[in-house]
Every structure is written in structure tokens, then in C-alpha cells.
Amino acid sequence: MTDITPSDTQHRAITAIRDWFQFGSKNQQVFRLFGFAGTGKSTVLKFALQELGLEPHRSASEGVPCVPGVVTATFTGKAALVLRRKGTPARTIHSLIYSVIEATEEEVEKAEKKIDEAKVEARKLTGFERTMAEATIEAMRQAVSEMKRPRFALNPKSDAAHAELIVLDEVSMVGEDMARDLMSFEKPILVLGDPGQLPPIEGAGAFTNDPPDIMLTEIHRQAAESAIIRLATMARQGQAIGFGQYDAHVWKMRKMDVTPEQALRGGQVICGLNATRLQLNNGMRHAAGLSGSLLPSGPAEKIICLKNQNDLGLINGMFITLDDVVDENSLYFSAAVTDEDGNRVGPAQQDGSRGRLRIYKGHFEDHLAFDKHRHDRDWKSKRMLTEATFGWAITGHKSQGSQWENVVVWDDGLGRSEEDRRRWLYTVITRAEQGLVILA
């Protein structure tokens, strides 16, 4: 911290946060610190916490009392992982304030039995009465489908109930229900947001939808010299980004001028649409000589996790490496797995080593033939399986909270409106740290 001096704008933000927490948080629960890429939100946060003398919250454990402090949380597990690697204890908002509730197999089977009984009764009807019965059966099917998905119940004993301050980073994807649940703990909440980023898939960002208390707009000199920040700013403002070279590492090029082999070497590929993601993964696997099998071909494959498994240290959005892949049956294959840091991941063995993981096939099979009913059909079996898929290309929403040294943006025109399009392009550009190629 000693080699960083806040700018005048940042110093005013630090003072405003200090005054809010000490004198205003009783009347104003949420303080919004917003800023676009390169404006130094993280710097302001570090100095503000330092001035307040707040340390990370420590939960009570056997023989050790709780030490109230700062709880830091993010919407995505990958964003929390990035913060932890930088030295800030962080977790997901879900793990902070919710307990997971899953329907039992008996409850699901009972509900499905009722559907079967209703179908028998519906066959006895005719005309409008049968139409009404079939509509009811479809509603019952939808209800059972929801039962098969994990649900989240507010945990009143959460660390959020004992913390002095809750800090939320990367809040653009936090919706209204989650925001309301967070506020129910009646603790001061400091949110860091970038209103230029993508909102939740459904609805609007609850915290970024309202005006900020502090809006950082001054881009640091070092950040201003970055071509990535310049292009991100152009995207956010709706300016056209022309084809050409912007510095030694930043380009905008035509798709036809780039081969799949070049895309492989360009860095993490990010696209807009899920259909595009499937096509790009297939094309890049073919270019890498890995398309002979539907299953991953070993360490050369790029694989991304799709489900948190906290007991194993697996995080949704984390990349993993597979070795010694064995096709076990129609539902899963097994493999020796290591995480992004090269640590072996798997169930603990008696000799202290880590065992193999069983990985669900369905998401890989979707690259051959997408099946929207696959989840309902396999829900019971895949509960105990690791969920992952090919990660050569990922969507912009999946990329949020992550950054890579080099990024290839495959612009497939995502955006229901001009504002959607600006936010998507701004978000994916700012995932790049050094190298960026936009393909359009």
C-alpha cells in the first residue's frame, strides 16, 4: 500500500465511505461505490478499510470466539477465487447467506406418481375438459422440474449476521431477491459495481440500477495508456471500434482473416450466444486434433467447471485439467483432475492422495446434440457427479468475475438492444489483462 497514493477523487471517495460507515449507515444501509474499468475501485476500498481499522471477519470455532469484521462476497465463485488469490478472504454471496435445500428422491417420485395418475384420468376426458387437464399436467411437470434443482433458504446464522460490514464486489449480476435477502441482515453494505457491465440474465441489477453515492470516472494514467481500457471505453460509450491494430497486443480483425489454429493461440475465447459457444468448442477441438472422441482427450483439453463442489475445492468457472480419462458408463467418465494451481482435486484417500473424479457426460454430449430435457432425465444420477464442459470458448456471462492475460472476443452480435450490446462488449473486453483480439 505504501507505493500507492490515492488521487484527489479517490481520496474524496475514501472519506465519503468512512463518514458513511461511522455516522450514516444507521440511516443508509447501502453505500454504492461505482466506477468504470481503470478508475481504481479496489484501491479506494483498501484505503477505506484501512482508515476504518476493519479486519477480515473471523467466525467462531471450537474454543475461539467470533471476531466481527469485514465479510467480502461476490456473485460468482471465480470472482471470489480471484480475490482470495490477491489476499482478500472472499466467498460467494450464495455461500455467505444461504443454505442449500434439495428435494429428496422420495418427494420427487411422489410428485411424478401424481403426474402419472393425472395422465390416466385425463385420458378419460374429452374436449375442453381434457385440454384443461393437460394444462394442469404440464404445470405439474414444471413444478417437478423445479424440485430437481437446488433451492436456497436464507441462513439466519450466517456470518453476515455477525459482521460489522459486508463488502460486495462485482455486483452487476445481483438481482432484486438476493439484494433483499442481503439487506435483511440489517448490516452496513458497501457495494462495488461497474454499471457498464452485464446485468443478471433475468431482470436488472438491484444495486447498479440505482444512482451511486460515489461514481469514479477518472481513469488512472497507467490505465488510460492501455489500449484495452480505450477500447472498453469506446464500447461502453457506443462508439464504433474500427478494424486495425491499437497497440502491440490489441487488434480488431475480421473473422475470415483468423484461422481456428490462430484462435487457439490467441487466449481465452469469449462469445455471446450459447449456440456459438458449442460451435466454437467443436471447431477449436478439431483444430487442436482432439475431435476424434466426444469425451475430453486428456491434459490437452480445456475444461471448465459448471458446479461448485466446496468439499473438493471445485468452483463454478474454474478451469481444470483432466488426465487418464476413462469412459465408465452412459452417464459419466472418470479422470485424475488438477485445478488451475496444479493441485490434485478429488476425494481424500487413506494414503493422503486424491482419488479420481466422476464427471457427468451430459454437458459434453450437448456439443454433439443439444438436449433440453437432459437435466430432468439425469437429475438424480448427476447429483453426485462433477459437472464440467469444454472451455475453449465460453460466454460473456460465464466470463464475469474472471480475467485472462489474453482474450479473443468472438463478436456474434449478442444484444437484444443497443444498451445490451454495449454492456456485453464492454464486459468481455475488460476480461483481458494484456492481449486482446476482437473478431467481427
C-alpha positions as CSV (number, residue, x, y, z in Angstrom):
1,M,0.0,0.0,0.0
2,T,2.9,2.4,0.7
3,D,3.7,2.8,-3.0
4,I,0.2,3.8,-3.9
5,T,-1.1,7.4,-3.4
6,P,-4.8,7.9,-3.9
7,S,-5.8,10.7,-6.3
8,D,-7.9,13.6,-5.1
9,T,-11.0,11.9,-6.5
10,Q,-10.2,8.6,-4.8
11,H,-9.4,10.4,-1.5
12,R,-12.8,12.1,-1.5
13,A,-14.4,8.6,-2.1
14,I,-12.4,7.2,0.8
15,T,-13.6,10.0,3.1
16,A,-17.2,9.5,2.0
17,I,-17.1,5.8,2.8
18,R,-15.5,6.5,6.2
19,D,-18.2,9.1,7.0
20,W,-21.0,6.9,5.9
21,F,-19.9,3.9,7.9
22,Q,-19.2,5.9,11.1
23,F,-22.1,8.4,11.0
24,G,-24.6,7.5,8.3
25,S,-25.0,3.7,8.0
26,K,-27.8,3.6,10.6
27,N,-30.0,5.6,8.2
28,Q,-28.5,4.4,4.9
29,Q,-27.8,0.7,4.8
30,V,-26.2,0.5,1.4
31,F,-23.3,2.6,0.1
32,R,-22.7,2.4,-3.6
33,L,-19.1,2.9,-4.9
34,F,-19.2,2.6,-8.7
35,G,-16.6,3.1,-11.3
36,F,-15.7,2.0,-14.8
37,A,-12.7,-0.1,-15.7
38,G,-9.4,1.6,-14.7
39,T,-10.8,4.0,-12.1
40,G,-9.4,2.3,-9.0
41,K,-12.4,1.0,-7.0
42,S,-10.2,-1.7,-5.4
43,T,-7.6,1.0,-4.3
44,V,-10.4,3.1,-2.7
45,L,-11.7,0.0,-0.9
46,K,-8.3,-0.9,0.6
47,F,-7.6,2.6,1.9
48,A,-11.2,3.0,3.2
49,L,-11.0,-0.3,5.2
50,Q,-7.5,0.7,6.4
51,E,-8.8,4.1,7.7
52,L,-11.7,2.3,9.5
53,G,-9.4,-0.2,11.1
54,L,-11.6,-3.1,10.0
55,E,-10.0,-6.6,9.6
56,P,-11.5,-9.6,7.9
57,H,-14.3,-11.3,9.8
58,R,-13.4,-14.4,11.7
59,S,-16.1,-16.9,12.5
60,A,-16.5,-18.6,15.9
61,S,-14.9,-22.0,16.1
62,E,-14.3,-24.5,18.9
63,G,-12.8,-22.6,21.8
64,V,-12.3,-19.5,19.7
65,P,-14.9,-16.6,19.8
66,C,-16.2,-14.8,16.8
67,V,-14.2,-11.6,15.8
68,P,-16.6,-9.3,13.9
69,G,-15.1,-7.6,10.9
70,V,-15.5,-7.3,7.2
71,V,-17.1,-10.1,5.2
72,T,-16.4,-9.9,1.4
73,A,-18.6,-11.7,-1.1
74,T,-19.0,-11.8,-4.8
75,F,-21.8,-13.2,-7.1
76,T,-19.5,-15.7,-8.9
77,G,-17.2,-18.3,-7.3
78,K,-14.5,-17.4,-9.8
79,A,-14.6,-13.7,-8.7
80,A,-14.2,-14.8,-5.1
81,L,-11.3,-17.1,-6.1
82,V,-9.6,-14.2,-7.8
83,L,-9.9,-12.0,-4.7
84,R,-8.6,-14.8,-2.4
85,R,-5.5,-15.2,-4.7
86,K,-4.9,-11.4,-4.2
87,G,-5.0,-11.8,-0.4
88,T,-8.6,-10.8,0.3
89,P,-10.7,-13.5,2.1
90,A,-13.9,-13.8,-0.1
91,R,-16.7,-16.2,-0.7
92,T,-19.8,-16.2,-2.9
93,I,-22.9,-14.5,-1.8
94,H,-24.8,-17.8,-2.0
95,S,-22.4,-19.5,0.4
96,L,-22.5,-16.5,2.7
97,I,-26.2,-16.1,3.3
98,Y,-28.0,-19.3,2.1
99,S,-28.3,-22.9,3.0
100,V,-28.9,-25.3,0.1
101,I,-32.2,-27.3,0.1
102,E,-32.7,-30.2,-2.2
103,A,-35.8,-32.3,-2.6
104,T,-35.4,-35.9,-1.6
105,E,-35.8,-38.7,-4.2
106,E,-38.9,-39.8,-2.4
107,E,-40.5,-36.4,-2.7
108,V,-39.7,-36.3,-6.4
109,E,-41.0,-39.8,-7.0
110,K,-44.2,-39.0,-5.2
111,A,-44.8,-35.9,-7.3
112,E,-44.1,-37.9,-10.5
113,K,-46.5,-40.6,-9.4
114,K,-49.2,-37.9,-9.1
115,I,-48.5,-36.8,-12.7
116,D,-48.9,-40.4,-13.9
117,E,-52.2,-40.6,-12.1
118,A,-53.4,-37.3,-13.6
119,K,-52.4,-38.5,-17.1
120,V,-54.6,-41.6,-16.6
121,E,-57.5,-39.5,-15.5
122,A,-57.0,-37.1,-18.4
123,R,-57.4,-39.9,-21.0
124,K,-61.0,-40.3,-19.7
125,L,-61.9,-36.8,-20.6
126,T,-62.7,-35.1,-23.9
127,G,-62.9,-31.6,-25.4
128,F,-62.2,-28.6,-23.3
129,E,-62.0,-30.6,-20.0
130,R,-59.2,-32.7,-21.4
131,T,-57.4,-29.5,-22.6
132,M,-57.6,-28.1,-19.1
133,A,-56.4,-31.4,-17.5
134,E,-53.4,-31.5,-19.9
135,A,-52.5,-27.9,-19.0
136,T,-52.6,-28.8,-15.3
137,I,-50.3,-31.8,-16.0
138,E,-47.8,-29.6,-17.8
139,A,-47.8,-27.2,-14.8
140,M,-47.2,-30.2,-12.6
141,R,-44.3,-31.3,-14.8
142,Q,-42.7,-27.8,-14.5
143,A,-43.1,-27.9,-10.7
144,V,-41.3,-31.3,-10.6
145,S,-38.6,-29.9,-12.8
146,E,-38.0,-27.1,-10.3
147,M,-38.0,-29.6,-7.5
148,K,-35.0,-31.3,-9.1
149,R,-32.9,-28.1,-8.9
150,P,-31.2,-26.9,-5.7
151,R,-33.1,-24.3,-3.8
152,F,-31.6,-21.7,-1.4
153,A,-33.0,-20.8,2.0
154,L,-31.8,-17.8,4.0
155,N,-29.4,-18.8,6.7
156,P,-30.0,-16.7,9.8
157,K,-26.8,-17.9,11.5
158,S,-24.7,-16.7,8.5
159,D,-21.5,-14.7,9.1
160,A,-23.5,-11.9,7.6
161,A,-25.5,-11.7,10.8
162,H,-22.3,-11.1,12.9
163,A,-20.1,-9.0,10.6
164,E,-19.5,-5.3,11.1
165,L,-19.5,-4.6,7.4
166,I,-20.5,-6.6,4.3
167,V,-18.5,-5.7,1.1
168,L,-19.9,-6.9,-2.2
169,D,-17.6,-6.9,-5.2
170,E,-18.7,-7.4,-8.9
171,V,-22.4,-6.7,-8.0
172,S,-23.8,-6.1,-11.5
173,M,-25.3,-9.6,-11.6
174,V,-27.0,-9.4,-8.2
175,G,-30.8,-9.4,-8.7
176,E,-33.6,-8.0,-6.5
177,D,-34.3,-11.1,-4.5
178,M,-30.7,-11.6,-3.5
179,A,-30.3,-7.9,-2.7
180,R,-33.4,-8.0,-0.4
181,D,-32.0,-11.1,1.4
182,L,-28.7,-9.5,1.9
183,M,-30.3,-6.4,3.4
184,S,-32.4,-8.5,5.7
185,F,-29.4,-8.9,8.0
186,E,-29.5,-5.2,8.7
187,K,-25.8,-4.7,8.4
188,P,-24.0,-1.9,6.6
189,I,-23.3,-3.0,3.0
190,L,-20.6,-1.4,0.8
191,V,-21.1,-2.4,-2.9
192,L,-18.5,-2.1,-5.6
193,G,-20.0,-2.0,-9.0
194,D,-19.4,-1.2,-12.7
195,P,-22.7,0.0,-14.3
196,G,-21.2,-0.7,-17.7
197,Q,-21.2,-4.5,-17.1
198,L,-23.8,-7.1,-17.9
199,P,-26.8,-7.3,-15.6
200,P,-28.3,-10.6,-14.4
201,I,-29.6,-12.9,-17.2
202,E,-33.1,-12.1,-16.0
203,G,-34.1,-8.7,-14.7
204,A,-31.9,-5.8,-13.7
205,G,-29.0,-5.4,-11.3
206,A,-30.6,-4.4,-8.0
207,F,-27.6,-2.5,-6.7
208,T,-26.4,-1.0,-10.0
209,N,-29.9,0.0,-11.1
210,D,-29.9,2.9,-8.6
211,P,-27.6,6.0,-8.6
212,P,-24.2,5.6,-6.9
213,D,-23.1,7.5,-3.8
214,I,-19.7,7.8,-5.4
215,M,-19.0,7.4,-9.2
216,L,-15.3,7.1,-10.1
217,T,-14.9,8.3,-13.7
218,E,-11.3,9.4,-13.7
219,I,-9.2,6.7,-15.3
220,H,-5.7,6.3,-13.8
221,R,-2.8,7.4,-16.0
222,Q,-1.5,3.9,-16.3
223,A,-4.9,2.5,-17.2
224,A,-5.5,5.3,-19.6
225,E,-2.4,4.3,-21.6
226,S,-3.9,0.8,-22.0
227,A,-5.5,0.1,-25.4
228,I,-7.8,-2.4,-23.7
229,I,-9.2,0.4,-21.5
230,R,-9.5,2.7,-24.5
231,L,-11.5,0.1,-26.5
232,A,-13.6,-0.8,-23.4
233,T,-14.5,2.9,-23.0
234,M,-15.4,3.1,-26.7
235,A,-17.6,0.1,-26.4
236,R,-19.3,1.4,-23.3
237,Q,-20.0,4.8,-25.0
238,G,-21.3,3.1,-28.1
239,Q,-18.5,4.3,-30.3
240,A,-17.6,2.2,-33.4
241,I,-14.4,0.3,-33.0
242,G,-12.6,0.2,-36.3
243,F,-10.6,-2.7,-37.7
244,G,-6.8,-2.4,-37.1
245,Q,-4.0,-2.5,-34.6
246,Y,-4.3,-0.4,-31.4
247,D,-1.0,-1.4,-29.8
248,A,1.4,-4.3,-29.9
249,H,-1.1,-6.7,-28.3
250,V,-4.6,-5.3,-29.2
251,W,-6.3,-5.8,-32.5
252,K,-9.7,-5.8,-34.2
253,M,-9.8,-8.2,-37.1
254,R,-12.2,-9.9,-39.4
255,K,-13.2,-13.5,-38.6
256,M,-12.3,-14.6,-42.1
257,D,-8.7,-13.5,-41.5
258,V,-8.2,-15.7,-38.5
259,T,-7.9,-19.5,-38.6
260,P,-9.1,-21.8,-35.7
261,E,-5.4,-22.6,-35.1
262,Q,-4.7,-18.9,-34.6
263,A,-7.7,-18.5,-32.3
264,L,-6.3,-21.4,-30.2
265,R,-3.1,-19.5,-29.6
266,G,-4.9,-16.1,-29.0
267,G,-6.0,-16.8,-25.5
268,Q,-9.4,-17.4,-23.9
269,V,-12.2,-17.1,-26.4
270,I,-15.4,-15.4,-25.3
271,C,-18.6,-15.2,-27.3
272,G,-22.1,-14.1,-26.8
273,L,-24.5,-16.9,-27.6
274,N,-24.6,-20.4,-26.1
275,A,-25.1,-21.9,-29.6
276,T,-21.9,-20.1,-30.7
277,R,-20.0,-21.5,-27.8
278,L,-20.9,-25.0,-28.8
279,Q,-19.8,-24.4,-32.4
280,L,-16.6,-22.8,-31.4
281,N,-15.7,-25.5,-29.0
282,N,-16.2,-28.1,-31.7
283,G,-14.2,-26.1,-34.2
284,M,-11.3,-25.4,-31.9
285,R,-11.1,-29.0,-30.7
286,H,-11.0,-30.1,-34.3
287,A,-8.2,-27.6,-35.0
288,A,-6.3,-28.9,-32.0
289,G,-6.6,-32.5,-33.3
290,L,-8.9,-33.5,-30.3
291,S,-12.2,-34.1,-32.0
292,G,-11.8,-37.9,-32.5
293,S,-13.8,-38.5,-29.3
294,L,-16.7,-36.8,-27.7
295,L,-15.0,-37.2,-24.3
296,P,-12.1,-35.0,-23.3
297,S,-8.8,-36.3,-24.7
298,G,-6.7,-35.6,-21.6
299,P,-4.5,-32.8,-20.4
300,A,-4.5,-31.0,-23.8
301,E,-8.2,-30.2,-23.4
302,K,-9.5,-27.0,-21.9
303,I,-12.2,-27.9,-19.4
304,I,-14.3,-25.6,-17.2
305,C,-16.3,-26.4,-14.1
306,L,-20.0,-25.8,-14.1
307,K,-20.9,-26.5,-10.5
308,N,-19.4,-25.7,-7.1
309,Q,-18.2,-28.6,-5.0
310,N,-16.9,-26.9,-1.9
311,D,-15.7,-30.1,-0.2
312,L,-13.4,-30.7,-3.2
313,G,-12.4,-27.1,-3.8
314,L,-14.1,-27.0,-7.2
315,I,-15.6,-23.7,-8.2
316,N,-18.1,-22.8,-11.0
317,G,-16.0,-21.1,-13.6
318,M,-12.7,-22.7,-12.6
319,F,-10.6,-24.4,-15.3
320,I,-9.4,-27.9,-14.6
321,T,-7.0,-30.3,-16.2
322,L,-8.0,-34.0,-16.8
323,D,-5.7,-36.9,-17.1
324,D,-6.2,-40.6,-17.6
325,V,-9.8,-40.3,-18.8
326,V,-11.8,-43.5,-18.6
327,D,-15.2,-43.9,-20.1
328,E,-17.2,-45.6,-17.3
329,N,-20.8,-45.8,-18.5
330,S,-23.6,-43.8,-20.3
331,L,-23.7,-41.1,-17.6
332,Y,-20.1,-40.4,-16.6
333,F,-16.4,-40.8,-17.2
334,S,-13.7,-40.7,-14.6
335,A,-10.4,-38.8,-14.6
336,A,-7.5,-37.6,-12.5
337,V,-8.1,-33.9,-12.0
338,T,-5.9,-30.9,-11.1
339,D,-7.0,-27.3,-10.6
340,E,-5.7,-24.1,-12.0
341,D,-2.9,-24.0,-9.5
342,G,-1.7,-27.5,-10.3
343,N,-3.2,-29.1,-7.1
344,R,-4.8,-32.5,-7.4
345,V,-8.5,-32.4,-6.8
346,G,-10.5,-35.4,-5.7
347,P,-11.8,-37.4,-2.7
348,A,-9.2,-37.9,0.0
349,Q,-7.6,-41.4,0.1
350,Q,-6.2,-43.2,3.1
351,D,-2.6,-42.7,1.9
352,G,-3.2,-38.9,1.8
353,S,-3.5,-38.8,-2.0
354,R,-6.5,-37.7,-4.0
355,G,-8.8,-40.1,-5.8
356,R,-10.4,-39.8,-9.3
357,L,-13.5,-37.7,-10.0
358,R,-16.6,-39.0,-11.8
359,I,-17.6,-36.4,-14.3
360,Y,-21.1,-36.1,-15.9
361,K,-21.1,-36.6,-19.6
362,G,-24.2,-34.6,-20.5
363,H,-22.6,-31.2,-21.0
364,F,-20.0,-32.7,-23.3
365,E,-22.7,-34.6,-25.2
366,D,-24.6,-31.3,-25.8
367,H,-21.8,-30.4,-28.2
368,L,-22.9,-33.3,-30.5
369,A,-26.7,-33.0,-29.9
370,F,-28.2,-30.5,-27.5
371,D,-31.0,-32.0,-25.4
372,K,-33.1,-29.6,-23.3
373,H,-34.6,-32.5,-21.4
374,R,-31.3,-33.9,-20.3
375,H,-31.3,-32.3,-16.9
376,D,-34.7,-33.7,-15.9
377,R,-33.8,-37.2,-17.2
378,D,-30.4,-37.3,-15.4
379,W,-31.1,-35.2,-12.3
380,K,-30.9,-38.0,-9.8
381,S,-27.7,-39.6,-11.1
382,K,-25.7,-36.4,-11.6
383,R,-26.2,-35.1,-8.1
384,M,-23.1,-36.9,-7.0
385,L,-21.1,-36.2,-10.2
386,T,-18.8,-33.3,-11.1
387,E,-20.3,-31.1,-13.8
388,A,-17.9,-29.6,-16.4
389,T,-17.7,-29.0,-20.1
390,F,-15.3,-27.9,-22.9
391,G,-13.9,-24.4,-22.1
392,W,-12.1,-23.4,-25.3
393,A,-14.9,-20.9,-25.7
394,I,-17.2,-19.5,-23.0
395,T,-20.0,-17.0,-23.0
396,G,-19.7,-13.4,-21.7
397,H,-21.9,-14.2,-18.7
398,K,-19.7,-17.1,-17.7
399,S,-16.6,-14.9,-18.0
400,Q,-17.8,-12.3,-15.5
401,G,-15.6,-12.1,-12.4
402,S,-12.6,-13.6,-14.3
403,Q,-9.6,-12.2,-16.2
404,W,-7.1,-13.7,-18.6
405,E,-3.8,-12.4,-19.8
406,N,-5.0,-12.7,-23.4
407,V,-8.6,-12.8,-24.7
408,V,-10.2,-13.4,-28.1
409,V,-13.7,-11.8,-28.4
410,W,-15.8,-13.6,-31.0
411,D,-18.4,-11.0,-31.7
412,D,-21.6,-12.8,-32.7
413,G,-23.9,-9.8,-32.4
414,L,-25.3,-10.6,-29.0
415,G,-27.7,-8.0,-27.6
416,R,-31.5,-7.5,-27.5
417,S,-30.9,-3.8,-27.5
418,E,-28.1,-1.3,-28.2
419,E,-27.6,-1.0,-24.4
420,D,-27.3,-4.8,-24.1
421,R,-24.8,-4.9,-26.8
422,R,-22.7,-2.1,-25.3
423,R,-22.6,-3.9,-21.9
424,W,-21.7,-7.2,-23.4
425,L,-18.8,-5.8,-25.5
426,Y,-17.6,-3.7,-22.6
427,T,-17.7,-6.7,-20.2
428,V,-15.8,-9.1,-22.5
429,I,-13.2,-6.6,-23.5
430,T,-12.4,-5.9,-19.8
431,R,-11.7,-9.6,-19.2
432,A,-8.4,-9.1,-21.0
433,E,-5.3,-8.0,-19.0
434,Q,-2.7,-7.6,-21.7
435,G,-3.6,-9.1,-25.1
436,L,-7.0,-8.6,-26.9
437,V,-8.2,-9.6,-30.3
438,I,-11.8,-8.7,-31.3
439,L,-13.1,-10.8,-34.2
440,A,-16.1,-9.4,-36.1
